[in-house]
Amino acid sequence: MPAPRLNLYDLTREQLRVQLVRWELNPVHVARLWNYLYIELAASLDAMPELPPKLRARLAAETHLGVLPTALETASSDGFTHKYLLALNDAEKIETVLMRFTGRVTACVSSQVGCAMGCVFCATGQMGYTRHLTPGEIVAQAVHVARALKNVAGLAEAGPKPGSATPATPRARLRNIVLMGMGEPLHNYDAVMTAIDILRDETGLALGAERITLSTVGVVPGILRLAKEMRPLHLAVSLHAATQAERAALVPAAKKWPLDELMAACRTYSETTGRRIFYEWTLIEGKNDSEAHARAVGELLRGLSAQVNLIPLNPTNGYAGTPTRSDAAKRFQKILAEEFDLPSTVRQRRGIDIAAGCGQLAVAEAS
């Protein structure tokens, strides 16, 4: 059986250099190849005409460019959100979201097919777990969004095609990545960190660490490893409840990593790295949105470098909860601010009508 072909998106620039040395080729050509991959965003080897013939022959024989075909593209009526259903080589599918905010464009990328954490209000958790994504499959999602934005910039000069659903804002550039799509990033730690290293490479997409956010349901070993490795990224922890019993009812992973262990890991992370943690709280009417709940989370986070991101529940087919009303969310925020001096934001909702919001990603056929 022939060896599997290397996915070029799986390789860091250093790994690519090592590969050329193994092929007895001049590693100086890495710069041109990397430029094709992450600056010109070439979608095939045919779009890389300036590579030396010997390198082109090796690439054609032993590698592939892991571009993820679009099985379905959906535009939200909010005018700011696109969701892409992307096909993987093994016929599995994942979802990736392009979101526009004032002054920035963000890609919400997936790290797994499905998810093993089972959060009851999350469509991905309701799917169950299929497999991890490779570094290249994670990177390819960011490249997909960057290429879509580049195509829009090209259309800006010629004018959009009649009836096109392509986002209309010209010359936008991908600057932010949130690992908040399908899957638990810290359950797929090594692949995720390799992908982040590739996305941060200053000669490629050059995403700053301050523009990358990783969201975890509370995988304690992963949080502690992030702290030990001093990874410079934003960490968001899905909290959703301030007692072990209430959290375990919403987040089954809390049975494996109880709340007290999670908070100890978060304290270690903040003390080691000096970084603030963003604690995510999905607001569910009558479940975790009362004044008592606000005070409970305030007490839980007292003395920590923290910010609370309040996320009104988004609808999924598998959970019957109702999002908190706006007045209750404001009251929750007021208690956090006035009684605990704890900053908070209410998440801007994007793409709810196309099931592209927080907790809604699954696959289009199941959305």
Beta strands, then each sheet from edge to edge (+ up, - down):
strand 1: 6-7
strand 2: 63-64
strand 3: 70-75
strand 4: 81-87
strand 5: 93-101
strand 6: 104-108
strand 7: 112-114
strand 8: 129-132
strand 9: 176-179
strand 10: 212-216
strand 11: 234-238
strand 12: 277-283
strand 13: 306-312
strand 14: 344-346
sheet 1: 1+ 2+
sheet 2: 3+ 4- 5+ 6- 9- 10- 11- 12- 13- 14-
sheet 3: 7+ 8-
end
